[in-house]
Amino acid sequence: MLLGIDLGTTRTLVAAADRGNFPVVGFLDDDGELHEHLPSVVAAVDGRLVYGLDAVAAARDGAPVVRSFKRLLASPAVHGDQPVRIGDVEVPLSSLLTGFVVAVRDAVLHKSNAPRKKNDPALTAAVAVPAHAHAAQRFLTLEAFKRAGFDVKAMLHEPSAAGLEYTHRQPQSLSSKRTRVIVYDLGGGTFDASLVRVDGFHHEVVGSAGLNQLGGDDFDDALLSCALAQKKLDRAALSATTLDALREACRAAKERLTAQAKKVALDFSEQGHGEVSVTVDAFHAAAAPLVEQTLAAMQPLLGELDGDPMADVAGVYLVGGASGLPLVPRLLKERFGRRVFRSPYPAGSTAIGLAIAVSNEVGFTLKDRFSRCLGVFRERDAGRGLRFDTIFDPKRTLPPTGESITVARRYRARHNVGHFRYVECSRVDGAGDPVGDVVPVGDILFPFDAALRDQTSLVDVTVQRTDAGPEVEESYRIDPAGLVAVTITDLARGYTRAYTLGSG
């Protein structure tokens, strides 16, 4: 079975590749009702965890629940052993993530309408991460799918996958003069945008931008703030369970909102707070700054366009569940005009694009970019200062599936121990320093002194300068998923150590 799986912040969608068609897979709940997504939710029931539709049902019965756990992956300090508490149950984040993906696998096999061949249990998938996902998020996501039994053929950036769905659905909008597409992807927890150049079946990402902590959850919270203010309720006085239920009511009301609506009706009766009606104008006033943040984040992409920023743009393509809020297309049309299109399946666009990518039936190709800057701090001026050495920059093209790209550094070691501090960032400034969303992704100690190589830990070893260090090679290999493997070698002795950045 060939699948595209979009692990979303609030909803996980799966699309299948089926003889040139790419249907979104439906999932059956215990009442036999079909849903076109699995809620990205986990609940604790009698000391065990349940996921997806089962977790939503458990939450209705009062079970403790964690929603939008994908947002934890976007934290700069995230690691696989990070504890997550659901009621009385505490599990490592990596185990929670793997458990959810196992639940996705089981739902596809046993509770879905996914097209499948008899006696073919293999699940081959393309999966996605936000374009500006840090190394740890990429690693944890990929590991969760592998541990859950998926054969992962590709891991793409979410807006890049949606760009494939655009070309599949809107080929008539592209021409020899209009060859570029701006994908505006506003999901439940993140915002991403990519500028994609299309030449026939070939797609090339020219640039990307994004906000790892802005999405539909924030619009839900804006609506909740409006409702609490109208009811004169103090958020701090409400329990976490009550707030979760109120926020869910706001999410459901937001998703029902139409362009003609004047008020947002909210029913807080189950939580003992009656009904409340928020004017759409008040909600839009609270939400508009969030949309403006996305437009500001997109601005660097417009700098990639020559002359008239929209002259060669076939369309601005709105995808992601949160793009369904009528305010979003309205503000984008005010900025970009009539070439703003919303996917007919905005929540499923990325999953459909992933299914296209994993299928060989359409013939689309994609050349994506690294989207971040990766480097390491090094000494300069004989230890009197530090400089940032950029290894991969945001313009670095990712290799095609099954291949990798390697760059290397060679030098004479000047210390007994090498301390490598790796950092990802949005970009470097004119002085070569990392700026914008600076995130540590690896801290490596390597024994240049051969006498230290039997020690299990180098943390307490005093770093000393030397003029007789070995010749060293640092090798950096980047794979199609954007993961970077580091190999450090003492060339004279052939001693080597290997690491994967972001793996903890």
C-alpha positions as CSV (number, residue, x, y, z in Angstrom):
1,M,0.0,0.0,0.0
2,L,1.4,3.4,-1.0
3,L,0.5,6.2,1.4
4,G,1.1,9.9,2.0
5,I,0.8,10.6,5.7
6,D,0.6,14.2,7.1
7,L,1.2,14.0,10.8
8,G,-0.6,17.2,11.7
9,T,-0.8,19.2,15.0
10,T,-4.5,18.8,15.4
11,R,-5.4,16.2,12.7
12,T,-3.4,13.5,10.9
13,L,-4.5,12.8,7.3
14,V,-3.6,9.9,5.1
15,A,-4.0,9.7,1.3
16,A,-3.5,6.6,-0.8
17,A,-2.0,6.2,-4.3
18,D,-4.5,4.1,-6.2
19,R,-4.0,3.8,-10.0
20,G,-3.4,7.4,-10.7
21,N,-5.9,8.6,-8.0
22,F,-5.1,9.9,-4.6
23,P,-8.1,9.6,-2.3
24,V,-8.0,10.8,1.3
25,V,-8.5,7.7,3.5
26,G,-11.5,7.6,5.8
27,F,-11.4,6.0,9.3
28,L,-14.3,4.3,11.1
29,D,-15.1,5.1,14.8
30,D,-16.8,2.7,17.1
31,D,-20.2,3.9,16.0
32,G,-19.4,3.2,12.4
33,E,-19.1,6.8,11.4
34,L,-16.4,7.6,8.8
35,H,-13.9,10.5,9.4
36,E,-11.4,11.8,6.9
37,H,-8.8,12.3,9.6
38,L,-7.4,10.9,12.8
39,P,-7.3,13.5,15.6
40,S,-3.8,14.0,16.8
41,V,-4.8,13.4,20.4
42,V,-3.7,11.1,23.2
43,A,-5.7,10.2,26.3
44,A,-5.0,8.1,29.4
45,V,-7.5,5.3,30.3
46,D,-6.8,3.0,33.3
47,G,-3.1,3.6,33.1
48,R,-2.7,3.1,29.4
49,L,-2.7,5.4,26.5
50,V,-5.2,5.5,23.6
51,Y,-4.9,7.6,20.5
52,G,-6.9,9.3,17.8
53,L,-10.6,8.7,17.6
54,D,-10.4,6.5,20.7
55,A,-8.7,9.3,22.6
56,V,-11.5,11.8,21.6
57,A,-14.1,9.3,22.8
58,A,-12.2,8.9,26.1
59,A,-11.9,12.7,26.5
60,R,-15.7,13.0,26.2
61,D,-16.0,10.5,29.2
62,G,-13.6,12.7,31.2
63,A,-10.3,11.0,30.6
64,P,-7.2,13.3,30.8
65,V,-6.0,14.2,27.3
66,V,-3.1,15.9,25.5
67,R,-3.9,17.6,22.2
68,S,-1.5,19.2,19.7
69,F,1.5,17.2,21.1
70,K,3.3,17.8,17.8
71,R,3.9,21.3,19.0
72,L,6.3,19.8,21.6
73,L,8.5,18.7,18.6
74,A,9.0,22.4,17.5
75,S,10.6,23.3,20.8
76,P,14.3,24.2,20.5
77,A,15.0,22.1,23.6
78,V,13.1,19.0,22.4
79,H,14.6,15.5,22.8
80,G,13.2,12.0,22.7
81,D,13.4,11.4,26.4
82,Q,11.4,14.5,27.3
83,P,8.7,13.4,29.7
84,V,5.0,14.1,28.7
85,R,2.4,13.7,31.4
86,I,-1.2,12.6,30.5
87,G,-3.1,12.4,33.8
88,D,-1.2,9.9,36.0
89,V,0.7,8.5,33.0
90,E,4.2,9.8,32.1
91,V,6.0,8.7,29.0
92,P,8.9,9.9,26.9
93,L,8.0,12.0,24.0
94,S,9.5,9.5,21.5
95,S,7.3,6.7,23.0
96,L,4.2,8.9,22.7
97,L,5.0,9.8,19.1
98,T,5.7,6.1,18.2
99,G,2.5,5.0,19.9
100,F,0.4,7.4,17.9
101,V,2.0,6.3,14.6
102,V,1.4,2.7,15.5
103,A,-2.3,3.6,16.1
104,V,-2.3,5.3,12.6
105,R,-0.9,2.1,11.1
106,D,-3.5,-0.1,12.8
107,A,-6.3,2.2,11.8
108,V,-5.2,2.1,8.2
109,L,-5.0,-1.7,8.2
110,H,-8.2,-2.4,10.2
111,K,-10.5,0.6,10.5
112,S,-10.2,2.4,7.1
113,N,-11.4,2.4,3.5
114,A,-7.9,2.5,2.2
115,P,-7.5,0.6,-1.1
116,R,-5.4,-2.5,-0.5
117,K,-4.3,-5.6,-2.2
118,K,-5.0,-9.0,-0.6
119,N,-2.1,-10.5,1.3
120,D,-0.1,-7.3,1.0
121,P,0.5,-6.0,4.6
122,A,3.5,-3.7,3.5
123,L,2.9,0.0,4.2
124,T,5.1,2.2,2.1
125,A,4.8,5.9,2.9
126,A,6.0,9.4,2.2
127,V,5.8,11.6,5.4
128,A,6.2,15.3,6.0
129,V,7.7,17.8,8.5
130,P,7.3,21.6,8.6
131,A,9.8,23.2,6.2
132,H,11.7,24.8,9.1
133,A,11.6,21.8,11.4
134,H,14.7,21.4,13.5
135,A,17.0,18.4,13.3
136,A,15.4,16.8,16.4
137,Q,11.9,17.0,15.0
138,R,13.0,15.4,11.7
139,F,14.8,12.6,13.5
140,L,12.0,11.9,16.0
141,T,9.4,11.9,13.3
142,L,11.3,9.6,11.0
143,E,12.2,7.2,13.8
144,A,8.6,7.0,15.0
145,F,7.4,5.9,11.5
146,K,10.2,3.4,11.1
147,R,9.6,1.9,14.6
148,A,5.8,1.7,13.8
149,G,6.6,-0.5,10.8
150,F,6.3,1.9,7.9
151,D,8.8,1.7,5.0
152,V,9.5,5.4,4.7
153,K,10.5,6.2,1.1
154,A,10.6,10.0,1.5
155,M,10.3,12.7,4.1
156,L,9.2,16.0,2.4
157,H,8.6,19.5,3.6
158,E,4.8,20.1,4.1
159,P,4.4,23.0,1.7
160,S,6.6,21.3,-0.9
161,A,4.3,18.3,-0.9
162,A,1.3,20.6,-1.2
163,G,3.0,22.2,-4.3
164,L,2.8,18.8,-6.0
165,E,-1.0,18.7,-5.2
166,Y,-1.4,22.1,-6.7
167,T,0.2,21.1,-10.0
168,H,-1.9,17.9,-10.1
169,R,-5.1,19.9,-9.5
170,Q,-4.4,23.3,-11.2
171,P,-2.1,22.5,-14.2
172,Q,-4.1,25.0,-16.4
173,S,-2.9,27.9,-14.2
174,L,0.7,27.3,-15.2
175,S,2.2,28.6,-18.4
176,S,5.6,29.6,-19.9
177,K,5.2,33.0,-18.4
178,R,3.8,32.0,-15.0
179,T,5.9,29.2,-13.7
180,R,6.0,29.8,-9.9
181,V,3.6,28.9,-7.1
182,I,3.6,30.3,-3.6
183,V,2.2,27.7,-1.2
184,Y,0.7,29.2,1.9
185,D,0.3,26.4,4.5
186,L,-1.5,27.4,7.7
187,G,-1.9,24.2,9.8
188,G,-3.0,23.6,13.3
189,G,0.3,24.4,14.9
190,T,2.7,25.8,12.3
191,F,2.8,28.1,9.4
192,D,5.0,27.4,6.3
193,A,5.3,29.0,2.9
194,S,7.3,27.9,-0.1
195,L,8.1,29.4,-3.5
196,V,8.1,26.6,-6.0
197,R,9.2,26.8,-9.6
198,V,7.4,24.4,-11.9
199,D,8.7,23.2,-15.3
200,G,6.4,20.5,-16.7
201,F,6.5,17.7,-14.2
202,H,9.6,19.0,-12.4
203,H,9.2,21.1,-9.2
204,E,12.0,23.0,-7.6
205,V,11.7,24.8,-4.3
206,V,13.3,28.3,-4.7
207,G,12.9,29.3,-1.0
208,S,10.8,28.8,2.1
209,A,9.8,30.6,5.2
210,G,7.8,29.7,8.3
211,L,6.8,30.1,11.9
212,N,7.1,27.0,14.0
213,Q,4.8,28.2,16.8
214,L,1.8,29.8,14.9
215,G,-1.2,27.9,13.6
216,G,-4.9,27.2,14.0
217,D,-4.5,26.5,17.7
218,D,-3.6,30.2,18.2
219,F,-6.8,31.3,16.3
220,D,-8.8,29.0,18.6
221,D,-7.2,30.7,21.6
222,A,-7.9,34.1,20.2
223,L,-11.6,33.2,19.9
224,L,-11.5,31.7,23.4
225,S,-10.1,35.0,24.8
226,C,-12.9,36.9,23.2
227,A,-15.5,34.6,24.7
228,L,-13.9,34.7,28.2
229,A,-13.7,38.5,28.1
230,Q,-17.4,38.7,27.2
231,K,-18.3,36.3,30.0
232,K,-15.9,38.1,32.4
233,L,-14.2,34.8,33.2
234,D,-10.6,34.7,34.5
235,R,-8.6,32.2,32.4
236,A,-6.3,31.5,35.4
237,A,-9.3,30.5,37.6
238,L,-10.3,27.7,35.2
239,S,-9.1,24.2,35.4
240,A,-7.0,22.7,32.6
241,T,-9.8,20.2,31.7
242,T,-12.3,23.1,31.5
243,L,-10.0,25.2,29.3
244,D,-9.4,22.2,27.0
245,A,-13.2,21.7,26.6
246,L,-13.8,25.4,26.0
247,R,-11.0,25.6,23.5
248,E,-12.4,22.6,21.6
249,A,-15.8,24.3,21.5
250,C,-14.1,27.3,20.0
251,R,-12.2,25.2,17.4
252,A,-15.4,23.5,16.3
253,A,-17.2,26.9,16.0
254,K,-14.3,28.4,14.1
255,E,-14.4,25.6,11.6
256,R,-18.1,26.1,11.0
257,L,-17.7,29.8,10.4
258,T,-18.7,31.1,6.9
259,A,-17.9,34.2,5.0
260,Q,-21.5,35.5,5.6
261,A,-21.6,34.9,9.3
262,K,-21.9,37.9,11.7
263,K,-21.6,36.1,15.0
264,V,-19.8,33.1,16.4
265,A,-22.2,31.1,18.6
266,L,-20.5,29.1,21.4
267,D,-22.1,26.7,23.8
268,F,-20.3,26.5,27.1
269,S,-23.2,24.9,29.0
270,E,-21.5,21.6,29.7
271,Q,-18.8,23.5,31.5
272,G,-21.4,25.5,33.5
273,H,-20.9,28.8,31.6
274,G,-24.0,28.9,29.4
275,E,-24.0,30.3,25.9
276,V,-22.0,33.1,24.5
277,S,-22.1,34.9,21.2
278,V,-18.9,36.6,19.9
279,T,-19.2,39.0,16.9
280,V,-17.2,38.0,13.9
281,D,-15.7,41.5,13.8
282,A,-14.4,41.1,17.4
283,F,-12.9,37.7,16.5
284,H,-11.3,39.0,13.3
285,A,-9.8,41.9,15.2
286,A,-8.2,39.4,17.5
287,A,-7.1,37.1,14.8
288,A,-5.9,39.5,12.1
289,P,-2.5,40.1,13.8
290,L,-1.9,36.4,13.5
291,V,-2.5,36.5,9.7
292,E,-0.3,39.6,9.5
293,Q,2.5,37.6,11.1
294,T,2.3,35.0,8.4
295,L,2.4,37.6,5.7
296,A,5.4,39.2,7.3
297,A,7.1,35.8,7.4
298,M,6.4,35.3,3.7
299,Q,8.1,38.6,2.7
300,P,11.6,37.1,2.1
301,L,10.0,34.8,-0.6
302,L,8.8,37.8,-2.5
303,G,12.4,39.0,-2.6
304,E,13.2,35.9,-4.7
305,L,10.9,37.2,-7.5
306,D,12.3,39.5,-10.1
307,G,10.6,42.9,-10.9
308,D,6.9,42.7,-10.3
309,P,6.6,40.2,-7.4
310,M,3.5,38.6,-8.9
311,A,4.3,38.8,-12.6
312,D,5.4,35.1,-13.0
313,V,3.3,33.7,-10.1
314,A,0.6,31.3,-11.3
315,G,-1.1,31.3,-7.9
316,V,-0.9,31.7,-4.2
317,Y,-2.2,28.3,-2.9
318,L,-3.9,28.2,0.5
319,V,-3.6,24.8,2.2
320,G,-3.8,23.6,5.8
321,G,-6.9,23.3,7.9
322,A,-6.6,26.8,9.4
323,S,-6.6,28.5,6.0
324,G,-10.4,27.7,6.0
325,L,-11.0,30.7,8.3
326,P,-12.7,33.2,5.9
327,L,-10.4,36.0,7.2
328,V,-7.3,34.3,5.8
329,P,-8.2,34.3,2.1
330,R,-9.8,37.7,2.4
331,L,-6.5,39.3,3.7
332,L,-4.4,37.4,1.2
333,K,-6.6,38.5,-1.7
334,E,-6.2,42.1,-0.5
335,R,-2.4,41.6,-0.7
336,F,-2.1,39.3,-3.8
337,G,-5.2,39.8,-5.9
338,R,-7.3,37.3,-7.7
339,R,-4.6,34.7,-8.1
340,V,-5.2,33.4,-4.6
341,F,-6.6,29.8,-4.7
342,R,-7.7,27.6,-1.8
343,S,-7.3,23.9,-2.2
344,P,-10.6,22.1,-2.3
345,Y,-9.0,19.7,0.2
346,P,-7.0,22.2,2.3
347,A,-6.5,19.9,5.3
348,G,-5.6,17.0,2.9
349,S,-3.4,18.8,0.4
350,T,-0.1,17.8,2.0
351,A,-1.2,14.1,2.4
352,I,-2.3,14.1,-1.3
353,G,1.0,15.6,-2.4
354,L,2.9,13.0,-0.4
355,A,0.9,10.2,-2.0
356,I,1.8,11.7,-5.4
357,A,5.4,11.7,-4.3
358,V,5.5,8.1,-3.3
359,S,3.7,7.0,-6.4
360,N,5.5,6.5,-9.8
361,E,2.3,6.9,-11.7
362,V,2.2,10.7,-12.2
363,G,5.9,11.3,-12.9
364,F,6.4,14.4,-10.8
365,T,9.8,15.2,-9.5
366,L,10.8,17.5,-6.6
367,K,14.0,19.3,-5.8
368,D,13.8,20.7,-2.3
369,R,16.1,22.8,-0.2
370,F,17.6,22.5,3.2
371,S,15.6,25.6,4.4
372,R,17.9,26.3,7.4
373,C,21.4,27.2,8.2
374,L,23.6,24.7,10.0
375,G,27.0,25.5,11.3
376,V,29.5,25.0,14.1
377,F,31.3,27.4,16.4
378,R,35.1,27.4,16.1
379,E,38.0,29.2,17.8
380,R,39.7,32.1,15.9
381,D,42.8,34.1,16.7
382,A,44.5,31.3,18.6
383,G,41.6,31.0,21.0
384,R,40.9,34.7,21.6
385,G,37.5,34.5,19.9
386,L,34.8,32.5,18.2
387,R,33.5,32.3,14.7
388,F,30.6,30.6,13.1
389,D,31.5,28.2,10.3
390,T,28.5,27.6,8.0
391,I,28.3,24.0,6.8
392,F,24.9,24.0,5.0
393,D,23.0,27.1,4.2
394,P,19.2,27.5,3.3
395,K,20.0,27.4,-0.4
396,R,21.5,23.9,-0.2
397,T,19.6,21.6,-2.5
398,L,18.6,18.3,-0.9
399,P,19.7,15.1,-2.7
400,P,17.1,12.9,-4.4
401,T,15.8,9.8,-2.8
402,G,18.5,7.2,-2.2
403,E,21.4,9.7,-2.5
404,S,23.3,12.0,-0.2
405,I,25.6,15.0,-0.4
406,T,28.8,15.2,1.6
407,V,31.1,18.1,2.4
408,A,34.3,17.9,4.4
409,R,36.7,20.0,6.4
410,R,40.4,19.1,7.0
411,Y,42.8,20.8,9.5
412,R,45.5,20.2,12.1
413,A,43.9,19.8,15.6
414,R,45.2,22.3,18.1
415,H,43.6,20.9,21.3
416,N,43.6,17.6,23.1
417,V,39.8,17.5,22.9
418,G,37.6,18.9,20.2
419,H,34.3,20.6,21.4
420,F,31.9,20.9,18.6
421,R,28.8,23.1,19.2
422,Y,26.4,22.8,16.3
423,V,23.6,25.3,15.8
424,E,20.8,25.7,13.3
425,C,19.4,29.1,12.5
426,S,17.3,31.0,10.0
427,R,20.2,32.8,8.5
428,V,23.6,34.4,9.2
429,D,24.0,38.2,9.3
430,G,26.6,40.3,7.6
431,A,29.2,39.5,10.2
432,G,28.6,35.7,9.7
433,D,26.9,35.2,13.0
434,P,23.7,33.0,13.4
435,V,20.5,35.0,13.7
436,G,16.8,34.2,13.7
437,D,15.5,31.1,15.5
438,V,18.9,29.9,16.7
439,V,18.7,26.3,18.0
440,P,21.5,24.1,19.4
441,V,21.3,20.7,17.6
442,G,24.4,18.9,18.8
443,D,27.2,19.1,21.3
444,I,30.1,16.7,20.5
445,L,33.3,16.0,22.4
446,F,36.0,14.2,20.3
447,P,39.3,13.0,21.7
448,F,42.1,14.4,19.5
449,D,44.6,13.0,22.0
450,A,44.9,9.3,21.4
451,A,45.5,8.7,25.2
452,L,41.9,9.9,25.9
453,R,40.2,7.5,23.6
454,D,39.5,4.8,26.2
455,Q,37.6,7.2,28.4
456,T,33.9,6.7,28.5
457,S,33.3,10.5,29.1
458,L,35.3,13.6,28.2
459,V,33.0,16.0,30.0
460,D,35.5,16.5,32.9
461,V,38.6,16.6,30.8
462,T,40.3,20.0,30.8
463,V,40.7,21.3,27.2
464,Q,44.3,22.2,26.5
465,R,46.0,23.7,23.5
466,T,48.7,21.8,21.7
467,D,50.9,22.2,18.6
468,A,51.2,18.5,17.9
469,G,47.6,17.5,17.2
470,P,46.7,15.0,14.5
471,E,45.3,15.9,11.0
472,V,41.5,15.7,11.3
473,E,38.7,15.4,8.8
474,E,35.1,16.4,9.6
475,S,32.7,14.9,7.1
476,Y,29.0,16.1,6.9
477,R,26.5,14.0,5.0
478,I,23.0,15.3,4.4
479,D,20.2,13.0,3.3
480,P,17.0,13.7,1.4
481,A,15.1,14.1,4.7
482,G,17.5,17.0,5.7
483,L,19.1,14.9,8.5
484,V,22.9,15.5,8.9
485,A,25.3,12.8,9.9
486,V,28.7,13.8,11.2
487,T,31.9,11.7,11.0
488,I,35.1,12.9,12.7
489,T,38.3,11.1,11.8
490,D,41.9,11.1,13.0
491,L,43.4,10.6,9.5
492,A,46.8,9.4,10.8
493,R,45.5,6.6,13.0
494,G,42.2,5.9,11.2
495,Y,40.2,6.5,14.4
496,T,36.7,7.7,13.7
497,R,33.4,8.5,15.5
498,A,30.0,9.1,13.9
499,Y,27.0,11.1,15.1
500,T,23.6,12.1,13.8
501,L,22.6,15.7,14.7
502,G,19.3,16.0,16.5
503,S,19.3,12.4,17.7
504,G,20.0,13.4,21.3
